[in-house]
Amino acid sequence: MPTFTMCTFLLHKTMIKHVDKFRKHYLWRYYDIIAKTPAKTVWEMVCLPKSERGLGLVNPKTQNETLLLKYVHKFFNRADIP
């Protein structure tokens, strides 16, 4: 998912679900999207930072909100950044 889109628009929760679905399938099933075998680990553990024994994947919802807040902060502080 391009970062520019996440900086500009608030993504709908179904879009975020689809992104997570494809990331999960890529990590555990790679080429077999139709497979129904359960995952070997909990997704929340995968999203933990590496220092806490996770893979360090970023939650797209949190990332989207953070990037939007960055622009709100720049707008209200009248930052001279293009």
PDB file of N, CA, C and O in Angstrom:
ATOM      1  N   MET A   1       0.848  -1.167   0.000  1.00  0.00           N
ATOM      2  CA  MET A   1       0.000   0.000   0.000  1.00  0.00           C
ATOM      3  C   MET A   1       0.895   1.232   0.000  1.00  0.00           C
ATOM      4  O   MET A   1       1.745   1.373   0.879  1.00  0.00           O
ATOM      5  N   PRO A   2       0.725   2.107  -0.948  1.00  0.00           N
ATOM      6  CA  PRO A   2       1.585   3.278  -1.019  1.00  0.00           C
ATOM      7  C   PRO A   2       1.402   4.194   0.191  1.00  0.00           C
ATOM      8  O   PRO A   2       0.294   4.398   0.687  1.00  0.00           O
ATOM      9  N   THR A   3       2.509   4.726   0.634  1.00  0.00           N
ATOM     10  CA  THR A   3       2.482   5.613   1.792  1.00  0.00           C
ATOM     11  C   THR A   3       1.764   6.911   1.465  1.00  0.00           C
ATOM     12  O   THR A   3       1.114   7.489   2.337  1.00  0.00           O
ATOM     13  N   PHE A   4       1.867   7.382   0.226  1.00  0.00           N
ATOM     14  CA  PHE A   4       1.194   8.615  -0.160  1.00  0.00           C
ATOM     15  C   PHE A   4      -0.309   8.520   0.054  1.00  0.00           C
ATOM     16  O   PHE A   4      -0.925   9.466   0.544  1.00  0.00           O
ATOM     17  N   THR A   5      -0.905   7.393  -0.307  1.00  0.00           N
ATOM     18  CA  THR A   5      -2.344   7.208  -0.122  1.00  0.00           C
ATOM     19  C   THR A   5      -2.696   7.243   1.352  1.00  0.00           C
ATOM     20  O   THR A   5      -3.712   7.817   1.742  1.00  0.00           O
ATOM     21  N   MET A   6      -1.855   6.630   2.167  1.00  0.00           N
ATOM     22  CA  MET A   6      -2.123   6.607   3.596  1.00  0.00           C
ATOM     23  C   MET A   6      -1.935   7.989   4.220  1.00  0.00           C
ATOM     24  O   MET A   6      -2.562   8.295   5.234  1.00  0.00           O
ATOM     25  N   CYS A   7      -1.085   8.820   3.632  1.00  0.00           N
ATOM     26  CA  CYS A   7      -0.887  10.192   4.122  1.00  0.00           C
ATOM     27  C   CYS A   7      -2.047  11.097   3.734  1.00  0.00           C
ATOM     28  O   CYS A   7      -2.305  12.095   4.408  1.00  0.00           O
ATOM     29  N   THR A   8      -2.743  10.766   2.666  1.00  0.00           N
ATOM     30  CA  THR A   8      -3.751  11.649   2.116  1.00  0.00           C
ATOM     31  C   THR A   8      -5.172  11.298   2.548  1.00  0.00           C
ATOM     32  O   THR A   8      -5.975  12.187   2.831  1.00  0.00           O
ATOM     33  N   PHE A   9      -5.480  10.013   2.600  1.00  0.00           N
ATOM     34  CA  PHE A   9      -6.849   9.585   2.871  1.00  0.00           C
ATOM     35  C   PHE A   9      -6.923   8.695   4.101  1.00  0.00           C
ATOM     36  O   PHE A   9      -5.986   7.960   4.412  1.00  0.00           O
ATOM     37  N   LEU A  10      -8.054   8.774   4.797  1.00  0.00           N
ATOM     38  CA  LEU A  10      -8.338   7.836   5.881  1.00  0.00           C
ATOM     39  C   LEU A  10      -8.900   6.573   5.240  1.00  0.00           C
ATOM     40  O   LEU A  10      -9.984   6.597   4.656  1.00  0.00           O
ATOM     41  N   LEU A  11      -8.175   5.490   5.346  1.00  0.00           N
ATOM     42  CA  LEU A  11      -8.585   4.246   4.698  1.00  0.00           C
ATOM     43  C   LEU A  11      -9.765   3.619   5.433  1.00  0.00           C
ATOM     44  O   LEU A  11      -9.855   3.670   6.660  1.00  0.00           O
ATOM     45  N   HIS A  12     -10.652   3.034   4.664  1.00  0.00           N
ATOM     46  CA  HIS A  12     -11.810   2.355   5.233  1.00  0.00           C
ATOM     47  C   HIS A  12     -11.371   1.057   5.892  1.00  0.00           C
ATOM     48  O   HIS A  12     -10.375   0.457   5.488  1.00  0.00           O
ATOM     49  N   LYS A  13     -12.112   0.624   6.906  1.00  0.00           N
ATOM     50  CA  LYS A  13     -11.699  -0.572   7.642  1.00  0.00           C
ATOM     51  C   LYS A  13     -11.699  -1.835   6.781  1.00  0.00           C
ATOM     52  O   LYS A  13     -10.930  -2.757   7.053  1.00  0.00           O
ATOM     53  N   THR A  14     -12.546  -1.898   5.747  1.00  0.00           N
ATOM     54  CA  THR A  14     -12.508  -3.075   4.872  1.00  0.00           C
ATOM     55  C   THR A  14     -11.234  -3.103   4.039  1.00  0.00           C
ATOM     56  O   THR A  14     -10.705  -4.173   3.740  1.00  0.00           O
ATOM     57  N   MET A  15     -10.744  -1.924   3.665  1.00  0.00           N
ATOM     58  CA  MET A  15      -9.480  -1.853   2.920  1.00  0.00           C
ATOM     59  C   MET A  15      -8.330  -2.347   3.796  1.00  0.00           C
ATOM     60  O   MET A  15      -7.454  -3.071   3.323  1.00  0.00           O
ATOM     61  N   ILE A  16      -8.332  -1.965   5.045  1.00  0.00           N
ATOM     62  CA  ILE A  16      -7.296  -2.396   5.980  1.00  0.00           C
ATOM     63  C   ILE A  16      -7.387  -3.907   6.216  1.00  0.00           C
ATOM     64  O   ILE A  16      -6.364  -4.579   6.344  1.00  0.00           O
ATOM     65  N   LYS A  17      -8.618  -4.440   6.274  1.00  0.00           N
ATOM     66  CA  LYS A  17      -8.791  -5.892   6.429  1.00  0.00           C
ATOM     67  C   LYS A  17      -8.216  -6.645   5.237  1.00  0.00           C
ATOM     68  O   LYS A  17      -7.590  -7.691   5.400  1.00  0.00           O
ATOM     69  N   HIS A  18      -8.431  -6.108   4.032  1.00  0.00           N
ATOM     70  CA  HIS A  18      -7.898  -6.751   2.831  1.00  0.00           C
ATOM     71  C   HIS A  18      -6.370  -6.730   2.832  1.00  0.00           C
ATOM     72  O   HIS A  18      -5.736  -7.721   2.467  1.00  0.00           O
ATOM     73  N   VAL A  19      -5.788  -5.629   3.233  1.00  0.00           N
ATOM     74  CA  VAL A  19      -4.325  -5.529   3.290  1.00  0.00           C
ATOM     75  C   VAL A  19      -3.780  -6.558   4.274  1.00  0.00           C
ATOM     76  O   VAL A  19      -2.821  -7.267   3.971  1.00  0.00           O
ATOM     77  N   ASP A  20      -4.394  -6.640   5.455  1.00  0.00           N
ATOM     78  CA  ASP A  20      -3.951  -7.627   6.444  1.00  0.00           C
ATOM     79  C   ASP A  20      -4.141  -9.053   5.938  1.00  0.00           C
ATOM     80  O   ASP A  20      -3.308  -9.922   6.197  1.00  0.00           O
ATOM     81  N   LYS A  21      -5.230  -9.296   5.220  1.00  0.00           N
ATOM     82  CA  LYS A  21      -5.494 -10.630   4.674  1.00  0.00           C
ATOM     83  C   LYS A  21      -4.388 -11.050   3.720  1.00  0.00           C
ATOM     84  O   LYS A  21      -3.894 -12.175   3.790  1.00  0.00           O
ATOM     85  N   PHE A  22      -3.998 -10.141   2.825  1.00  0.00           N
ATOM     86  CA  PHE A  22      -2.950 -10.475   1.865  1.00  0.00           C
ATOM     87  C   PHE A  22      -1.593 -10.631   2.539  1.00  0.00           C
ATOM     88  O   PHE A  22      -0.795 -11.475   2.133  1.00  0.00           O
ATOM     89  N   ARG A  23      -1.326  -9.830   3.558  1.00  0.00           N
ATOM     90  CA  ARG A  23      -0.055  -9.980   4.283  1.00  0.00           C
ATOM     91  C   ARG A  23      -0.007 -11.319   5.015  1.00  0.00           C
ATOM     92  O   ARG A  23       1.030 -11.982   5.027  1.00  0.00           O
ATOM     93  N   LYS A  24      -1.114 -11.715   5.620  1.00  0.00           N
ATOM     94  CA  LYS A  24      -1.163 -13.003   6.320  1.00  0.00           C
ATOM     95  C   LYS A  24      -0.954 -14.160   5.355  1.00  0.00           C
ATOM     96  O   LYS A  24      -0.180 -15.079   5.622  1.00  0.00           O
ATOM     97  N   HIS A  25      -1.655 -14.100   4.232  1.00  0.00           N
ATOM     98  CA  HIS A  25      -1.521 -15.177   3.249  1.00  0.00           C
ATOM     99  C   HIS A  25      -0.114 -15.247   2.694  1.00  0.00           C
ATOM    100  O   HIS A  25       0.399 -16.339   2.449  1.00  0.00           O
ATOM    101  N   TYR A  26       0.514 -14.112   2.492  1.00  0.00           N
ATOM    102  CA  TYR A  26       1.872 -14.129   1.965  1.00  0.00           C
ATOM    103  C   TYR A  26       2.843 -14.731   2.978  1.00  0.00           C
ATOM    104  O   TYR A  26       3.729 -15.500   2.605  1.00  0.00           O
ATOM    105  N   LEU A  27       2.683 -14.390   4.247  1.00  0.00           N
ATOM    106  CA  LEU A  27       3.604 -14.906   5.269  1.00  0.00           C
ATOM    107  C   LEU A  27       3.438 -16.398   5.522  1.00  0.00           C
ATOM    108  O   LEU A  27       4.424 -17.111   5.712  1.00  0.00           O
ATOM    109  N   TRP A  28       2.179 -16.880   5.525  1.00  0.00           N
ATOM    110  CA  TRP A  28       1.973 -18.264   5.932  1.00  0.00           C
ATOM    111  C   TRP A  28       1.690 -19.222   4.791  1.00  0.00           C
ATOM    112  O   TRP A  28       2.027 -20.402   4.885  1.00  0.00           O
ATOM    113  N   ARG A  29       1.094 -18.755   3.740  1.00  0.00           N
ATOM    114  CA  ARG A  29       0.714 -19.684   2.683  1.00  0.00           C
ATOM    115  C   ARG A  29       1.380 -19.366   1.359  1.00  0.00           C
ATOM    116  O   ARG A  29       1.318 -20.184   0.441  1.00  0.00           O
ATOM    117  N   TYR A  30       1.993 -18.249   1.228  1.00  0.00           N
ATOM    118  CA  TYR A  30       2.735 -17.749   0.079  1.00  0.00           C
ATOM    119  C   TYR A  30       1.916 -17.800  -1.216  1.00  0.00           C
ATOM    120  O   TYR A  30       1.326 -16.788  -1.595  1.00  0.00           O
ATOM    121  N   TYR A  31       1.865 -18.914  -1.883  1.00  0.00           N
ATOM    122  CA  TYR A  31       1.217 -18.973  -3.188  1.00  0.00           C
ATOM    123  C   TYR A  31      -0.188 -19.560  -3.125  1.00  0.00           C
ATOM    124  O   TYR A  31      -0.938 -19.447  -4.094  1.00  0.00           O
ATOM    125  N   ASP A  32      -0.563 -20.187  -2.006  1.00  0.00           N
ATOM    126  CA  ASP A  32      -1.847 -20.885  -1.919  1.00  0.00           C
ATOM    127  C   ASP A  32      -2.845 -20.058  -1.116  1.00  0.00           C
ATOM    128  O   ASP A  32      -2.994 -20.261   0.089  1.00  0.00           O
ATOM    129  N   ILE A  33      -3.531 -19.122  -1.782  1.00  0.00           N
ATOM    130  CA  ILE A  33      -4.468 -18.229  -1.094  1.00  0.00           C
ATOM    131  C   ILE A  33      -5.726 -18.970  -0.652  1.00  0.00           C
ATOM    132  O   ILE A  33      -6.370 -18.547   0.308  1.00  0.00           O
ATOM    133  N   ILE A  34      -6.092 -20.047  -1.311  1.00  0.00           N
ATOM    134  CA  ILE A  34      -7.327 -20.763  -1.019  1.00  0.00           C
ATOM    135  C   ILE A  34      -7.185 -21.687   0.197  1.00  0.00           C
ATOM    136  O   ILE A  34      -8.194 -22.134   0.743  1.00  0.00           O
ATOM    137  N   ALA A  35      -5.984 -21.975   0.621  1.00  0.00           N
ATOM    138  CA  ALA A  35      -5.758 -22.910   1.721  1.00  0.00           C
ATOM    139  C   ALA A  35      -6.471 -22.451   2.986  1.00  0.00           C
ATOM    140  O   ALA A  35      -6.507 -21.257   3.284  1.00  0.00           O
ATOM    141  N   LYS A  36      -7.030 -23.388   3.720  1.00  0.00           N
ATOM    142  CA  LYS A  36      -7.778 -23.080   4.947  1.00  0.00           C
ATOM    143  C   LYS A  36      -7.065 -23.580   6.203  1.00  0.00           C
ATOM    144  O   LYS A  36      -7.672 -23.642   7.272  1.00  0.00           O
ATOM    145  N   THR A  37      -5.816 -23.928   6.089  1.00  0.00           N
ATOM    146  CA  THR A  37      -5.081 -24.408   7.258  1.00  0.00           C
ATOM    147  C   THR A  37      -4.869 -23.256   8.241  1.00  0.00           C
ATOM    148  O   THR A  37      -4.614 -22.124   7.828  1.00  0.00           O
ATOM    149  N   PRO A  38      -4.973 -23.542   9.536  1.00  0.00           N
ATOM    150  CA  PRO A  38      -4.799 -22.469  10.516  1.00  0.00           C
ATOM    151  C   PRO A  38      -3.355 -21.976  10.559  1.00  0.00           C
ATOM    152  O   PRO A  38      -2.420 -22.701  10.217  1.00  0.00           O
ATOM    153  N   ALA A  39      -3.200 -20.736  10.983  1.00  0.00           N
ATOM    154  CA  ALA A  39      -1.867 -20.143  11.078  1.00  0.00           C
ATOM    155  C   ALA A  39      -1.089 -20.771  12.230  1.00  0.00           C
ATOM    156  O   ALA A  39      -1.674 -21.283  13.184  1.00  0.00           O
ATOM    157  N   LYS A  40       0.223 -20.725  12.127  1.00  0.00           N
ATOM    158  CA  LYS A  40       1.074 -21.339  13.131  1.00  0.00           C
ATOM    159  C   LYS A  40       1.289 -20.441  14.352  1.00  0.00           C
ATOM    160  O   LYS A  40       1.744 -20.912  15.394  1.00  0.00           O
ATOM    161  N   THR A  41       0.973 -19.187  14.231  1.00  0.00           N
ATOM    162  CA  THR A  41       1.137 -18.252  15.342  1.00  0.00           C
ATOM    163  C   THR A  41       0.039 -17.201  15.312  1.00  0.00           C
ATOM    164  O   THR A  41      -0.677 -17.077  14.318  1.00  0.00           O
ATOM    165  N   VAL A  42      -0.097 -16.456  16.376  1.00  0.00           N
ATOM    166  CA  VAL A  42      -1.125 -15.430  16.497  1.00  0.00           C
ATOM    167  C   VAL A  42      -0.663 -14.161  15.781  1.00  0.00           C
ATOM    168  O   VAL A  42       0.495 -13.764  15.914  1.00  0.00           O
ATOM    169  N   TRP A  43      -1.553 -13.524  15.026  1.00  0.00           N
ATOM    170  CA  TRP A  43      -1.209 -12.357  14.234  1.00  0.00           C
ATOM    171  C   TRP A  43      -0.747 -11.197  15.112  1.00  0.00           C
ATOM    172  O   TRP A  43       0.145 -10.445  14.718  1.00  0.00           O
ATOM    173  N   GLU A  44      -1.337 -11.041  16.291  1.00  0.00           N
ATOM    174  CA  GLU A  44      -0.934  -9.955  17.186  1.00  0.00           C
ATOM    175  C   GLU A  44       0.519 -10.116  17.630  1.00  0.00           C
ATOM    176  O   GLU A  44       1.211  -9.122  17.850  1.00  0.00           O
ATOM    177  N   MET A  45       0.979 -11.342  17.760  1.00  0.00           N
ATOM    178  CA  MET A  45       2.374 -11.577  18.137  1.00  0.00           C
ATOM    179  C   MET A  45       3.316 -11.233  16.991  1.00  0.00           C
ATOM    180  O   MET A  45       4.443 -10.795  17.223  1.00  0.00           O
ATOM    181  N   VAL A  46       2.869 -11.424  15.782  1.00  0.00           N
ATOM    182  CA  VAL A  46       3.689 -11.106  14.614  1.00  0.00           C
ATOM    183  C   VAL A  46       3.885  -9.595  14.510  1.00  0.00           C
ATOM    184  O   VAL A  46       4.942  -9.130  14.083  1.00  0.00           O
ATOM    185  N   CYS A  47       2.867  -8.831  14.902  1.00  0.00           N
ATOM    186  CA  CYS A  47       2.927  -7.371  14.800  1.00  0.00           C
ATOM    187  C   CYS A  47       3.718  -6.723  15.933  1.00  0.00           C
ATOM    188  O   CYS A  47       3.903  -5.506  15.927  1.00  0.00           O
ATOM    189  N   LEU A  48       4.182  -7.495  16.890  1.00  0.00           N
ATOM    190  CA  LEU A  48       4.994  -6.929  17.973  1.00  0.00           C
ATOM    191  C   LEU A  48       6.347  -6.471  17.436  1.00  0.00           C
ATOM    192  O   LEU A  48       6.812  -6.970  16.412  1.00  0.00           O
ATOM    193  N   PRO A  49       6.981  -5.518  18.129  1.00  0.00           N
ATOM    194  CA  PRO A  49       8.332  -5.100  17.712  1.00  0.00           C
ATOM    195  C   PRO A  49       9.329  -6.241  17.837  1.00  0.00           C
ATOM    196  O   PRO A  49       9.100  -7.200  18.574  1.00  0.00           O
ATOM    197  N   LYS A  50      10.421  -6.132  17.120  1.00  0.00           N
ATOM    198  CA  LYS A  50      11.440  -7.185  17.138  1.00  0.00           C
ATOM    199  C   LYS A  50      12.052  -7.352  18.522  1.00  0.00           C
ATOM    200  O   LYS A  50      12.472  -8.449  18.889  1.00  0.00           O
ATOM    201  N   SER A  51      12.105  -6.265  19.293  1.00  0.00           N
ATOM    202  CA  SER A  51      12.671  -6.347  20.642  1.00  0.00           C
ATOM    203  C   SER A  51      11.800  -7.197  21.570  1.00  0.00           C
ATOM    204  O   SER A  51      12.278  -7.700  22.588  1.00  0.00           O
ATOM    205  N   GLU A  52      10.521  -7.356  21.215  1.00  0.00           N
ATOM    206  CA  GLU A  52       9.604  -8.185  22.005  1.00  0.00           C
ATOM    207  C   GLU A  52       9.332  -9.526  21.321  1.00  0.00           C
ATOM    208  O   GLU A  52       8.298 -10.149  21.564  1.00  0.00           O
ATOM    209  N   ARG A  53      10.243  -9.962  20.482  1.00  0.00           N
ATOM    210  CA  ARG A  53      10.189 -11.246  19.775  1.00  0.00           C
ATOM    211  C   ARG A  53       9.064 -11.348  18.752  1.00  0.00           C
ATOM    212  O   ARG A  53       8.488 -12.418  18.556  1.00  0.00           O
ATOM    213  N   GLY A  54       8.756 -10.235  18.104  1.00  0.00           N
ATOM    214  CA  GLY A  54       7.798 -10.230  17.009  1.00  0.00           C
ATOM    215  C   GLY A  54       8.537 -10.025  15.701  1.00  0.00           C
ATOM    216  O   GLY A  54       9.767  -9.973  15.680  1.00  0.00           O
ATOM    217  N   LEU A  55       7.796  -9.908  14.615  1.00  0.00           N
ATOM    218  CA  LEU A  55       8.412  -9.657  13.315  1.00  0.00           C
ATOM    219  C   LEU A  55       8.514  -8.170  12.998  1.00  0.00           C
ATOM    220  O   LEU A  55       9.171  -7.786  12.031  1.00  0.00           O
ATOM    221  N   GLY A  56       7.872  -7.339  13.800  1.00  0.00           N
ATOM    222  CA  GLY A  56       7.971  -5.902  13.609  1.00  0.00           C
ATOM    223  C   GLY A  56       7.087  -5.354  12.505  1.00  0.00           C
ATOM    224  O   GLY A  56       7.355  -4.268  11.990  1.00  0.00           O
ATOM    225  N   LEU A  57       6.035  -6.079  12.126  1.00  0.00           N
ATOM    226  CA  LEU A  57       5.111  -5.568  11.115  1.00  0.00           C
ATOM    227  C   LEU A  57       4.275  -4.442  11.710  1.00  0.00           C
ATOM    228  O   LEU A  57       3.862  -4.499  12.868  1.00  0.00           O
ATOM    229  N   VAL A  58       4.036  -3.431  10.905  1.00  0.00           N
ATOM    230  CA  VAL A  58       3.286  -2.268  11.362  1.00  0.00           C
ATOM    231  C   VAL A  58       1.800  -2.475  11.075  1.00  0.00           C
ATOM    232  O   VAL A  58       1.422  -2.938   9.999  1.00  0.00           O
ATOM    233  N   ASN A  59       0.972  -2.129  12.045  1.00  0.00           N
ATOM    234  CA  ASN A  59      -0.472  -2.188  11.860  1.00  0.00           C
ATOM    235  C   ASN A  59      -0.872  -1.082  10.887  1.00  0.00           C
ATOM    236  O   ASN A  59      -0.597   0.086  11.164  1.00  0.00           O
ATOM    237  N   PRO A  60      -1.513  -1.403   9.750  1.00  0.00           N
ATOM    238  CA  PRO A  60      -1.826  -0.370   8.754  1.00  0.00           C
ATOM    239  C   PRO A  60      -2.804   0.687   9.268  1.00  0.00           C
ATOM    240  O   PRO A  60      -2.732   1.839   8.840  1.00  0.00           O
ATOM    241  N   LYS A  61      -3.708   0.328  10.168  1.00  0.00           N
ATOM    242  CA  LYS A  61      -4.651   1.310  10.711  1.00  0.00           C
ATOM    243  C   LYS A  61      -3.908   2.348  11.547  1.00  0.00           C
ATOM    244  O   LYS A  61      -4.152   3.548  11.419  1.00  0.00           O
ATOM    245  N   THR A  62      -3.011   1.886  12.394  1.00  0.00           N
ATOM    246  CA  THR A  62      -2.233   2.797  13.222  1.00  0.00           C
ATOM    247  C   THR A  62      -1.321   3.664  12.364  1.00  0.00           C
ATOM    248  O   THR A  62      -1.173   4.859  12.621  1.00  0.00           O
ATOM    249  N   GLN A  63      -0.714   3.068  11.353  1.00  0.00           N
ATOM    250  CA  GLN A  63       0.172   3.819  10.473  1.00  0.00           C
ATOM    251  C   GLN A  63      -0.601   4.896   9.709  1.00  0.00           C
ATOM    252  O   GLN A  63      -0.115   6.017   9.559  1.00  0.00           O
ATOM    253  N   ASN A  64      -1.785   4.568   9.233  1.00  0.00           N
ATOM    254  CA  ASN A  64      -2.611   5.522   8.505  1.00  0.00           C
ATOM    255  C   ASN A  64      -2.989   6.701   9.397  1.00  0.00           C
ATOM    256  O   ASN A  64      -2.877   7.853   8.977  1.00  0.00           O
ATOM    257  N   GLU A  65      -3.432   6.429  10.614  1.00  0.00           N
ATOM    258  CA  GLU A  65      -3.812   7.503  11.529  1.00  0.00           C
ATOM    259  C   GLU A  65      -2.611   8.366  11.908  1.00  0.00           C
ATOM    260  O   GLU A  65      -2.738   9.585  12.025  1.00  0.00           O
ATOM    261  N   THR A  66      -1.471   7.758  12.098  1.00  0.00           N
ATOM    262  CA  THR A  66      -0.267   8.496  12.462  1.00  0.00           C
ATOM    263  C   THR A  66       0.175   9.419  11.334  1.00  0.00           C
ATOM    264  O   THR A  66       0.535  10.571  11.580  1.00  0.00           O
ATOM    265  N   LEU A  67       0.153   8.927  10.109  1.00  0.00           N
ATOM    266  CA  LEU A  67       0.552   9.755   8.970  1.00  0.00           C
ATOM    267  C   LEU A  67      -0.405  10.927   8.762  1.00  0.00           C
ATOM    268  O   LEU A  67       0.027  12.020   8.396  1.00  0.00           O
ATOM    269  N   LEU A  68      -1.694  10.710   8.991  1.00  0.00           N
ATOM    270  CA  LEU A  68      -2.654  11.807   8.875  1.00  0.00           C
ATOM    271  C   LEU A  68      -2.445  12.838   9.980  1.00  0.00           C
ATOM    272  O   LEU A  68      -2.551  14.039   9.730  1.00  0.00           O
ATOM    273  N   LEU A  69      -2.154  12.391  11.183  1.00  0.00           N
ATOM    274  CA  LEU A  69      -1.896  13.311  12.295  1.00  0.00           C
ATOM    275  C   LEU A  69      -0.644  14.150  12.057  1.00  0.00           C
ATOM    276  O   LEU A  69      -0.564  15.293  12.508  1.00  0.00           O
ATOM    277  N   LYS A  70       0.320  13.590  11.358  1.00  0.00           N
ATOM    278  CA  LYS A  70       1.536  14.333  11.038  1.00  0.00           C
ATOM    279  C   LYS A  70       1.203  15.562  10.196  1.00  0.00           C
ATOM    280  O   LYS A  70       1.746  16.642  10.431  1.00  0.00           O
ATOM    281  N   TYR A  71       0.313  15.402   9.218  1.00  0.00           N
ATOM    282  CA  TYR A  71      -0.071  16.531   8.379  1.00  0.00           C
ATOM    283  C   TYR A  71      -0.946  17.530   9.131  1.00  0.00           C
ATOM    284  O   TYR A  71      -0.854  18.733   8.889  1.00  0.00           O
ATOM    285  N   VAL A  72      -1.774  17.060  10.020  1.00  0.00           N
ATOM    286  CA  VAL A  72      -2.574  17.975  10.840  1.00  0.00           C
ATOM    287  C   VAL A  72      -1.652  18.819  11.720  1.00  0.00           C
ATOM    288  O   VAL A  72      -1.866  20.021  11.878  1.00  0.00           O
ATOM    289  N   HIS A  73      -0.636  18.192  12.285  1.00  0.00           N
ATOM    290  CA  HIS A  73       0.332  18.914  13.111  1.00  0.00           C
ATOM    291  C   HIS A  73       1.056  19.983  12.285  1.00  0.00           C
ATOM    292  O   HIS A  73       1.230  21.109  12.751  1.00  0.00           O
ATOM    293  N   LYS A  74       1.474  19.642  11.079  1.00  0.00           N
ATOM    294  CA  LYS A  74       2.153  20.608  10.211  1.00  0.00           C
ATOM    295  C   LYS A  74       1.224  21.760   9.829  1.00  0.00           C
ATOM    296  O   LYS A  74       1.657  22.909   9.745  1.00  0.00           O
ATOM    297  N   PHE A  75      -0.054  21.449   9.599  1.00  0.00           N
ATOM    298  CA  PHE A  75      -1.010  22.472   9.209  1.00  0.00           C
ATOM    299  C   PHE A  75      -1.236  23.474  10.337  1.00  0.00           C
ATOM    300  O   PHE A  75      -1.208  24.683  10.106  1.00  0.00           O
ATOM    301  N   PHE A  76      -1.459  22.985  11.552  1.00  0.00           N
ATOM    302  CA  PHE A  76      -1.740  23.885  12.661  1.00  0.00           C
ATOM    303  C   PHE A  76      -0.512  24.644  13.149  1.00  0.00           C
ATOM    304  O   PHE A  76      -0.655  25.718  13.733  1.00  0.00           O
ATOM    305  N   ASN A  77       0.665  24.129  12.932  1.00  0.00           N
ATOM    306  CA  ASN A  77       1.880  24.826  13.343  1.00  0.00           C
ATOM    307  C   ASN A  77       2.484  25.645  12.207  1.00  0.00           C
ATOM    308  O   ASN A  77       3.564  26.217  12.352  1.00  0.00           O
ATOM    309  N   ARG A  78       1.787  25.697  11.086  1.00  0.00           N
ATOM    310  CA  ARG A  78       2.192  26.455   9.904  1.00  0.00           C
ATOM    311  C   ARG A  78       3.636  26.181   9.505  1.00  0.00           C
ATOM    312  O   ARG A  78       4.428  27.096   9.281  1.00  0.00           O
ATOM    313  N   ALA A  79       3.943  24.919   9.426  1.00  0.00           N
ATOM    314  CA  ALA A  79       5.285  24.523   9.005  1.00  0.00           C
ATOM    315  C   ALA A  79       5.491  24.895   7.543  1.00  0.00           C
ATOM    316  O   ALA A  79       4.588  24.737   6.722  1.00  0.00           O
ATOM    317  N   ASP A  80       6.665  25.382   7.228  1.00  0.00           N
ATOM    318  CA  ASP A  80       6.983  25.812   5.870  1.00  0.00           C
ATOM    319  C   ASP A  80       7.546  24.656   5.040  1.00  0.00           C
ATOM    320  O   ASP A  80       8.621  24.768   4.449  1.00  0.00           O
ATOM    321  N   ILE A  81       6.818  23.564   5.005  1.00  0.00           N
ATOM    322  CA  ILE A  81       7.255  22.371   4.297  1.00  0.00           C
ATOM    323  C   ILE A  81       6.273  22.113   3.164  1.00  0.00           C
ATOM    324  O   ILE A  81       5.062  22.142   3.387  1.00  0.00           O
ATOM    325  N   PRO A  82       6.763  21.863   1.961  1.00  0.00           N
ATOM    326  CA  PRO A  82       5.843  21.634   0.828  1.00  0.00           C
ATOM    327  C   PRO A  82       5.048  20.358   0.985  1.00  0.00           C
ATOM    328  O   PRO A  82       4.236  20.026   0.122  1.00  0.00           O
TER     329      PRO A  82
END
